[in-house]
Amino acid sequence: MTINDEILILANQLANAGNKPSVAMIKAKLNKKVPLPVIISALKVWQHDPSFTSIPEEKYDINKAADITDTTVETNTFRQNLNHELAQMKQEIIELKQLVKQLIEQQKS
């Protein structure tokens, strides 16, 4: 299980309990020290999935978990950040298209 998985699981558990996940709440519940930027970036891309509160047993292998390196955590964080940035860019494109449409409508009037 990656640290991002653990953060997302904790966020879902907190949300399921009726609390809004925060950096402080997540940090307090983590088993080991994690840099704040990692927690922040994971929470930025977090979307509530009530069923994602643990890793299924067949996916979790203690030997594989021991092989996870900082590079894996950095790669996952990078991918999550990239997905978040892409989502923001898509939203901006939609907004720009709407503005262009409004401008065209205004000029027709």
C-alpha positions in Angstrom: 0.0 0.0 0.0 1.4 3.4 -1.0 1.3 6.4 1.3 -1.2 8.0 -1.1 -3.5 4.9 -0.7 -3.3 5.3 3.1 -4.1 9.0 2.9 -7.1 8.3 0.6 -8.3 5.5 2.8 -8.1 7.8 5.9 -9.9 10.6 4.0 -12.7 8.2 3.1 -13.0 6.9 6.6 -13.2 10.5 7.9 -15.8 11.5 5.3 -17.9 8.3 6.1 -17.8 9.3 9.7 -19.3 12.7 8.8 -16.1 14.7 9.1 -14.4 16.8 6.4 -10.9 15.4 5.9 -8.1 18.0 6.7 -4.4 17.8 6.6 -4.2 17.9 10.4 -6.7 15.1 10.8 -4.9 12.9 8.2 -1.5 13.6 9.7 -2.7 12.7 13.2 -4.0 9.3 11.9 -1.0 8.3 9.8 1.2 5.5 11.1 4.5 7.3 10.1 5.7 10.8 9.4 4.7 12.0 5.9 5.8 15.4 4.5 2.9 17.9 4.4 3.1 18.5 0.7 2.4 14.8 0.1 -0.7 14.9 2.3 -1.8 18.2 0.7 -1.4 16.9 -2.9 -3.2 13.6 -2.1 -6.1 15.5 -0.5 -6.3 17.9 -3.5 -7.1 15.0 -5.8 -9.2 13.0 -3.3 -12.7 12.3 -4.2 -15.0 10.6 -1.7 -15.5 6.9 -2.5 -17.3 5.4 0.5 -16.3 1.9 -0.4 -12.5 2.7 -0.5 -11.7 2.3 3.2 -9.1 -0.5 3.0 -7.0 -2.3 0.5 -8.6 -5.7 -0.6 -6.6 -8.6 0.8 -5.8 -10.1 -2.7 -4.2 -6.8 -3.7 -2.1 -6.4 -0.6 1.1 -8.5 -0.4 3.4 -7.7 2.5 6.5 -8.6 0.5 5.5 -6.3 -2.4 4.7 -3.5 0.1 8.2 -3.8 1.5 9.6 -3.1 -1.9 7.8 0.2 -2.4 10.3 3.0 -2.7 10.2 6.7 -2.4 10.3 6.8 -6.2 7.0 5.0 -6.3 5.4 7.5 -3.9 6.8 10.4 -5.9 5.6 8.9 -9.2 2.1 8.4 -7.7 2.1 11.9 -6.4 3.2 13.2 -9.7 0.4 11.3 -11.5 -2.2 12.6 -9.1 -0.9 16.2 -9.5 -0.9 15.8 -13.3 -4.5 14.4 -13.3 -5.6 17.3 -11.1 -3.9 19.9 -13.3 -5.5 18.3 -16.4 -8.9 18.4 -14.8 -8.4 22.1 -14.0 -7.3 22.8 -17.6 -10.4 21.0 -19.0 -12.6 23.1 -16.8 -10.9 26.3 -17.9 -11.3 25.3 -21.6 -15.1 24.8 -21.0 -15.3 28.2 -19.3 -13.4 29.9 -22.2 -15.7 28.3 -24.8 -18.7 29.6 -22.9 -17.1 33.1 -22.8 -16.4 33.0 -26.5 -20.0 32.0 -27.2 -21.3 34.8 -25.0 -19.1 37.3 -26.9 -20.3 36.1 -30.2 -23.9 36.4 -29.0 -23.2 39.9 -27.8 -21.8 41.0 -31.1 -24.8 39.6 -33.0 -27.1 41.8 -30.9 
